[in-house]
């Protein structure tokens, strides 16, 4: 596909302080050219939508150009990080790619950078550190923070730019991110695009009268100021340049409340009938673009302006014609792109430990489940320079379950650090790190608390590869499960919640050896991996752990017992109950089961279990999560759909009761499967 050659002025994508200080005509004309280009492009995209040539919606940036264009020109596109919003078309144009690439994205054709998998404004350029936005307001701030910190860790003096509106400033993610960025001293320019409306809701219904959003910066220990981006463009650019330079030098964040205009409503379908009579006319009168043009005409640049406008107009129309001629997308094998390709094995030292002075070696050593995980984390931190570990209380305290005990002391705060109570921001921050080549491991105090980060885990990290061809190598450690009298908010099994979302992998080990292997196998993945760790296993005795060259086999089911009466599938702590039940039925009923520890929950690798079921013709599935919509339902469906008519009995599905996890041990004992209830249910099923 041959794209039209851009006008020469579009090859100039940078702006320097010296040019601004001297009011260099070339710099001012460059500013105007990009503003006019963005405005005309936004208007023509709106035309295409109204003509029915473009689907979805259009949320234009008409009125935002006085902010977006100077900032994009001033940023260092070679190292800086950004996530543009749906009102920053001009930023996309300056940052990277040809206009036809952006038009193809809006038209969702075969030339779309996202292969037409994402909505028209939901695109970026991850390889050039422009992160694609999602619709959840505030969710992108933390991703920018993580990637910016990654750049800094790699020795690059990057600055991150992230944007949210006056309405979005009310979300919890914004608070979490401002606090985290200040705490970690991250060089981020936070920009509030205050256009006075959140869709149709005016600021008078969002905040107490007289609220100045930039003043919130003081509460986070950072600088903040207001900026009128509808005023003199050169002044706006100089102010932004000074702020960016200060953030780059001090590595401290800043919060800018920029007054911008929304001249076309929230989106193409917005009727704007909530505006007061004459309000739109008043906004249009403040439009910075015609005011800037008039200023340049008064300075004697009319001929140059007309030449620029003519060249840009012709170029835009030529690009539209090229993009309209591009074929519609072909689905192809979309499923193959949900996950990043399998990564090669890492060159681990063939030992449980990387410390040659340690008593642990390639020979078997006795470890608890928690100790096995600790040694795996220690091995990763020692051998992999891109690794780091974050979470609440994982530092001096060693984590809620002491799994990270000693790691801060041995590896320092650059590699092991506590985070504040902000699961969403921390997870988004870790995702940004992963997008730039680091491999973070995030510990949640309890699996239950990961619900605070569902958007970041399931809608951001898990979808990046499908929508942006970007790998996200990140491990989420979730202490899960009940039986320890911790109640509803510390005892959940959440595999059904997360694994219904595409793009996530998961392992649920049940032995110290498998726990050690699982951490290494998960770490090597180029995809987000959840490692479920049952809290009841952390200190359930010591067991042999040794270096296992086949540690990646932890993704496959493991046969724990052999038999011919039924195929029995389980995972996590339930494997202990299942083994006891198998021994009981072999002794008392003379019936033996093929018992499998599933281990890898996603992707499911069921060939060995299916082969067993073809032989036994009976199926038992046991899991601790609740029965309704539980993970066992998926297992039963997958295992029986191909050989349903060869079954000799209905599948038996055993799980916890459909209720919140009760607190008292007598109540929790009834809630979740026990050895006795397991035996009772299987015996009734047999009889």
N, C-alpha and C positions, 0 to 999 in steps of 0.2 A: 504494500500500500504506500503510495507516494503522497506525502503531505505537502501542502503549499509552503513555500519559503517565507518565514516571518519577516516583517519589516525590520530594518537594521536597528531601530530604536529598542526593539524587544530583546535584542541580544545583551542589552545593558540591564542587568538584574540586581545591581547593587547601588547603594547610596552611601557616601562617606561624610563624616562630620565636617571636614574642611570645605566641601562643596556647599554644605548648608550655611556654614559661617559666612561664606563669601557671597551667598545668594547667586551662585553660578547659574546662568541661564540654562545651560545644558541639564543641570540637575533638576531645575524647576520644570523644564519641559519633559524630562523623564518621568517625574512624579505625575504630571498631568497625563502623559501618554498611557501610563499603566492604569490610572484611575478611569480614563475614558474607555480604555480597552475592557476593563472589568465591567463597567457600567453597560457598555454596548453589548458585551457578551451575555450578561445577565438578562438584558431586555430581549435579546434575540432568542435565548433559551425559553423565556416566558412565551414568546410568540410561537415557538415550536410546540410548546405544551398546549396552547390554545388552539392550534391547528390539528391537534390529535396525533402529532408525530412523536410525542414524547409521553411516556407513561409515568405513573407514580405521582409525584408532586414536584413543585418548584418552590424553593424558599430562597428568594434572591437576596443579594447584599446591597441593593440600591440604597445609598445613604451611609453605608459602612466604609466606603472607600477611603475616606479621610483618615481612618485608623489603620485599616488592613494594609493598604499599599505602602505607606511609609515604613511600617513595622516590618513587612516582608522584605523590602529593599534593604533595610538596615541590618537584618539578621545575617549571620554567617551561614549561608546555605551548605557549606562544606562540613560543618561540625554541629550546628545547632539542631534542636529538636522542637517539633511543633505538632499541634493537632488543631487543624482549622475547623471552624463550625460551619453550619449550613449557610452562613451569611458572609463567607470569606472566599468567594470564588476567585477574587483577585489574588489572594494569597496562594492558592493552588497554582494559578497561572505563573506567578513569579518563581515559586519554589522549584518546580520541575515539570517536565513533560511538555508536549506540544498541545496546542489548542484542540487539535483533532482527537487526541487521547481523551481529553476532558469531555468533548462533545460525544465521543463514542460511549463514554461512561453514562452520560445523561440519556443517550438514546438506547442504552442497553443492547448494543449490537455486538457482532462478533469481534470487533476491535476494542471492546471495553476492557480497561485495565483489570477489572475484577471478573472478567469473563461473564459479565452480566449477572453475577451472583449477588451483587449488592445494589441497593437503591442509588439513585443518581447522585445524591450529595454525600453518600457514605463511602467515600473513597479517600485514599491517601497514597503514599509512596514510601512504604516502610524502609526499603533499602536506602532511601535518602532521608530517613528519619522524619517523615511526615506521616503521622499515625492516623488511620481512618477513624472517623467519629462513629459513635453509636448514638441512638436517640435518647438514651438514659442520661439526663442532664447531670453534669458533673463527673461522669464516669471516666472521662478521658484525662482529667488532670493528673491522676496518679500514674497513669501509663507514661505520660510525658516526664514526670518526676523520676521514674525509674530509669528510663532511657537516658535522661540527662545525667543522672548519677553514674550510670554505666560509662558514659563518655568521659566523665571526670575521672573515674577509676582507671580508665585507659590512658589518662594523661592528656586529654583534649579539653581545652578551656571552653566547654560548651555552655550555652544558655538554653533553657527550655521556655517555650511560649505556649501558654494554654489559655483558653477563652471560655467564658460562660456569661449568660445574660443576667439581667436584673431578676428575672424570675428564678433562674437556676441557682442564684446565690442563696436561696432558701433551703437547698437540699443538704442533707447530712454529709454527703461526699465532699462538698465544698469545705465545710468546717474541718473534716478529717484531714483533707489534703493541705489546707493552709497551716494547720497545726503541725503536721508531719514534716512539711517542707521547712518550716522554721526550726523545728527541733533538730532535723538532720542538716540544717544549713545548706539547702539545695539552691542553686542559682536559677530560680524560676521567675519569670515575669507573668504574674497572674493578671489577666485583663477581664474586667467586667464590661461587657458591651451593654450599656444601659440605654435602651431605646424607648424606655417608659412603658413598655407593654410586654407581658408574657402571654403570647397569643392574643387574647382579647382582654386580659386582666390588667388594668392600669396599676402603676406603682402605688397609687392611693389606696388600693385594695391589697397590696402586698406588704407594705411597711407602714409604720407610724409616720405621720406627716413630719417632714423635715429630716428623715433618715438619710444620712450620707454613707453609702456602703463602703467607701474607701477607708472610713475611720475605723472600720472593724479590724484593720491591719494592726492597730496598736495592741489589740487583745492577743495577737499571736506573736508579738515582739518583732514585727517587721515594719518596714517603711510603707507608707501608702500615700497616694495623692489622687486628685481629680484632674481630668484632662478633657477639654472640650474639643472633640475631634470634628466638630462642624465649623471650627474657626479657621484661622490662617494656617494653611497646610505646611508651610515652611516652619512655622513656630511649633506645630504639632510634631513634625519630624525631628526638630532639634530637641524637644522635650523627651521624646522617645529614645533618641540616640543617647542622651545623657543617662537616662534610666538604665538602658541596656548595658552601657559601658560600666556603670557602677555595679550592677549585678554581676557582670563578668569578672570584675576586679575583686569584689568583696565576697563573692559566693554566698550572698544573702538574698533571699527572695524579696519581691516587691509586689504590692497590690495596687493596680491602677483601675480607677473607675472612669471609664471613657464614655462621654456622652456622644452617642451616635443617633442616626435617624433610621426609621423604618418606613421607607417611602412606598412600599408595595404591599403592606399588610404582612401577616405572618407567613402566608404561602399563597400559591396561585388561586386556591379556592376560597381564600378569605374575602368575605364581602365587605369588611371594615364598617359594618353598620353600627358598631359600638362607638365609633368616633363621633365627637361632638361636631355640629355644623361649623364648617370653616377650619376645623382642626388640621385636616390634610393639607389645605392650602397654606396654612401657617408653617407646617413642617416643610413643605416644598420650598417655601421662601428661604429656609435656612440651609438648603442643600449646598454643601461645600463645593461641589464640582463646578457648577456655573459661576459661583463666586470666584473660584480659583482661575477659571478661564478668563473672566473679565479682568482680573488682576494682571494676567499675562498679556492680554490684549493692550491694556493701558501701558504696559512696559514695552510695547512695540513688537510683540511676537505673534501678531495675528496670522501672518503668512505661514510661519512655521507651524502654528496650531492647525491651520486648515490642511496643510500637507500631511501632518501626522494623522488627523482625523480621516482624511481620504484614504491614506494607505491602510490604516487599521480597519476601516469599514470594508474595503475591498478584500482584505485578507480574511476577515471574519466570514464574509459571505462565501468566499472560496472554500474555506474550511467546512462550513456548514454543508455545502454541496458534496464535498468529499465524504463527510461522515454520513450523510443521508444515503449515500450509495453503498455503504458497507452492508454486507449480508447480515441476516439475523443470526443469533448465536445457535450453535449446535450443542445439545446437552452433553454428549460424550459420556465419559465415565466419571460423573461428579463425585460418586462415593469414594473414588480413589484419592480424592484431594481433601477429604475430611481430616485425615491425619498427614503429618509430614512423613516422608520416607523413613524407613528404619535406619537408625544410626549404627555405625560400626562400633564394635566393642572397644572400650578404652584400655590403654596399656597399664592395667593395675599391677602393683606389686603382688605376687601370688602368696599373700599372707593375710590373716585376719587383721593384722596391724601393719602400719608403715614404720613403726618404731623398732629398729633392730635390737634395742635394749629391752624391749618388752618381753615378758614371760610368754605372751601369746605368740604363736607361730603358725606355720601351715599345719602343724599337728593339732588334733582336736583339743579344744579348751571348753571348760564348763562355764556357761554364761546364762543369765536370765534373758528373757525376751527384751527387756529394756536395755540391758547391757549390750546385747547383740546389735540393737539399733544404734546405741552410742558408739560402738566400735565401727560400724559402717559409716556413720557421720564423720567420725574422727579420721577414718581412712580417706574419705572424699576431701575433707578440708586440707589434709596433709598433702595429697597427691594431685589435686586439681586446682590450678590457680584461678579458674573462673568461678569457683564455688563460693557460696556464702550462705549463712544460716540466719534466719530472722524469725521473730515471734515474741509473744508476750512472756516475760519472766524467764526467758531461756538463758539469760546471762549468769550473773552471780548465783541466782537461785537454782539454776539448772533445769528449769521447766516445771510445770505443774506436777509432773510425774518423775522428775529428776532424770529424764532421758538424756538431756543435754549437759549433764553434770560434768564440770571440768573443761568444757570446750572453750568457753570464753577465756579462761586462764591460759590455755595452751595456744590459742590462735588469735586472740586479740579482738578488739571491737570492730576492726575493719572487716572481719570475716564472720563474727558472731555477735549479734547485737539485739538488745531488747527493742520492742516497738511499743508505742502507746496503744491504748484500747481503740483501735480503728481498723477493724478487720478488712473493710472494703478498701480503704486507701492503701493499706499495707499490701494487700493482694494485687491491686492495680500497680503499685510501685514495683513489686516483684515481677509482674508481667512485663513492665517496661525494661527492667534489667535483662530479663530473658530474651526480649526481642533484639537486644543489642549484643548478644554473645555471652552474657553471664548465665550461670545456672543456679538460681536461688532455690533454697529449700525452706519452705515456710511451715512452721509448726503452729497449729491452732491449739489453744489450751484444751478445748473439747471439740469434738466434731460438731456439736450443736451450734457453736459460735460461728461456724462457717456459713450459716444461713445469712449472716450479715454481709457476706461477700459473694452471694450467688451471682449477681450481675457480673462481677469481675471474673469469677471462675468459669461460669457457664456461657456467658454472652460475649465476653471479651477474649480471655485466654483461649477458651476452647474453640473459638470460631476463626481466629486469625489466619490459620493456614488455608481454610476453605475460601475466605473472602479476600485475603491479601497475600497468599502464598508465603506467609511468614511463619517460621518455626517458633514455638514458645516452649523451650526446655525448662520446665519448672516442676517441682515436686511439692505437693501439699500433704502434710502429715496430719491425719485426723484421728486422735484418740477417741474411740467409739465404744458403744455397747454398754449394757447394764450389768446388774448383778452385784454392784458395789454400794448400793443404797445411796444414790446420788440424785434421784428424782428426774423429773421430766426434762430439765434443761441441761443435764450433764450425762445423758445416757442414750442418746438417739443412735439409731442405725440409719444412715442417710444414703446408702448406695442407690436405692430406687429413685431418690430425688435427683441426684447428680447424674446418674448414668442413663437417665431418660433424655439427657442433653447430648447432642453429638459433639465429638471432638475431644472427649475426656477419656483417658485410660485409667485403670484402677487395679490395684492388687490388694488382697486381704490375706496376709500370712497368718499362720497358726502356730509356728514353732520358732525358736530362736534362730535356727539355721535359715529358715525361710525368710525371717525378718531381716537378717543380715543381707541375704541375697536380694530381697525385694528392694531395699534401699539402693543398692548398687544398680540393679536393673532399671529402676525408675529414674535414677539420676542420668543414665545414659540416653534416655528417651529424648527425642526432639519435640515431644508433645507434652502438654500438661498431664501429670499423673497424680492421682490421689492414692496415697497409701493409707488404708484403714488399719488402725492398730487397736485391737481390743484391749481395753484397760485391764480387764480381768486376767490377761496373759502376761502383763508386764513383769510380775514377780511370782509366777506360778512355777517355781522350782528352777533349777539350773539344768541345762542340757548341753550336749556337745555342739560346738560350732567350730568349723574349720574352713579354710579356704576351699571354695568349690569352683573349679574352672567352668562348670556348667551353670553358673548362677542365673543365667538368663532363662533356664528351664522353669523358673518360678512363675513364668507367665502361663505355663501349662498345668492342667490338673494333675494331681498326684494320687496314685492308688494306694490307700492305706490298709485295706483289707481285700481279700479275694473271696469270691463266693459266686453262687449260681442262682440263688432264689430271687434276688432283686438288685437293681442298681441304686445305690444310695449316694446322694450328692449333698455336700454341705461346705461350709467354709468358716473361718474365724474361730472363735471360742467354741462354737458348736461342734467342731471336729472332735473335741474331747468327749462330749456327750455321745456323739455318734459312735465313737470307738467302743465306749463302754456298752452301748446298746448292742452293737454287733457281737461283742463277746458274750453278752447275755443270751442273745437268740441262738448263737452257735451252741451254747451250753444247754439251755433249757428247751429249745425248740428244734435243735439240730437243723437250723436254717442259716445259711451263710449269705452274706451280702458282698457285692463289689462296692466298696466304700471309696469315694473320691473326695479329696480336698480340692475344691475348685481353684483356689489361689488367685488366678487372673480373672477378674470380673469383667473387664473390658479392655480389649476385645475378647469376646468369649471364644475359647478354643475347645470345642466339644467333641472332636472326632473320637477320642478314646472312650469317652462316656457314651457316645452314640453306639459305638461298637459293642460295648458292654450291654446296653439296653437291647440291642438286637439279639443278644444271647439270653438275657434273663427275662425279658418281656414284662418286667415290673419296675416301677420307678418310685423312689422316695426322695423328696427334697426337703431339707431342713435348713432354716435360717432364723436368726434372731429378730430381724426386722418384722414389722407388723404384717399380717397375712394379706389384707386387702391392698392391692397395688404393690405388694411386696416383690422382692427380686425373684422369689421362688416361682411366681407366676410366669415370668419371662423364661426361666429355666425349663419349666414344664412345657411351655409352648414350643420352645426351640427343640427340645429333646423328643417330643411326641409327634410333631406335625408330619414327620417323614415316615413314621412307622406306627401310626395310631392303631391301625387295624390288626397289628400283630401283638398288641398289649393283651395280657391275660387278666389285668385288673386296672381299675381306675388309678391314676397317679395319686400318691399320698403327699400332701403338702402340709408341713408342720412349721408353724411360726408363732410369733407373739400375738397377744390379743390386740384387737383394734381399739386402742385407747392410749391416752398419754401414759408415760412410764410412771407408775406410782412410787412413792418414796419408801414407806416402811418395808423392811425385808420380808415380812409375812405377805404383803401385797405384791411386791415385785416378784416373789417366788411363784405366785399364781400367774402373773402377767407373762413371763417369758418361759420358753421351754426348759424343762429340767429332765434329769435322767428318768425319773419315774413317769412323768407325763409322756415323754418320748416312747418309753417302752409300752405304756398303756395304749397309745394311739397306733403304734405299729402292730401290737398284738391284736387289737380290734380289727385292724385292716387285714391281717393274715387270716383271722377266723371268719 
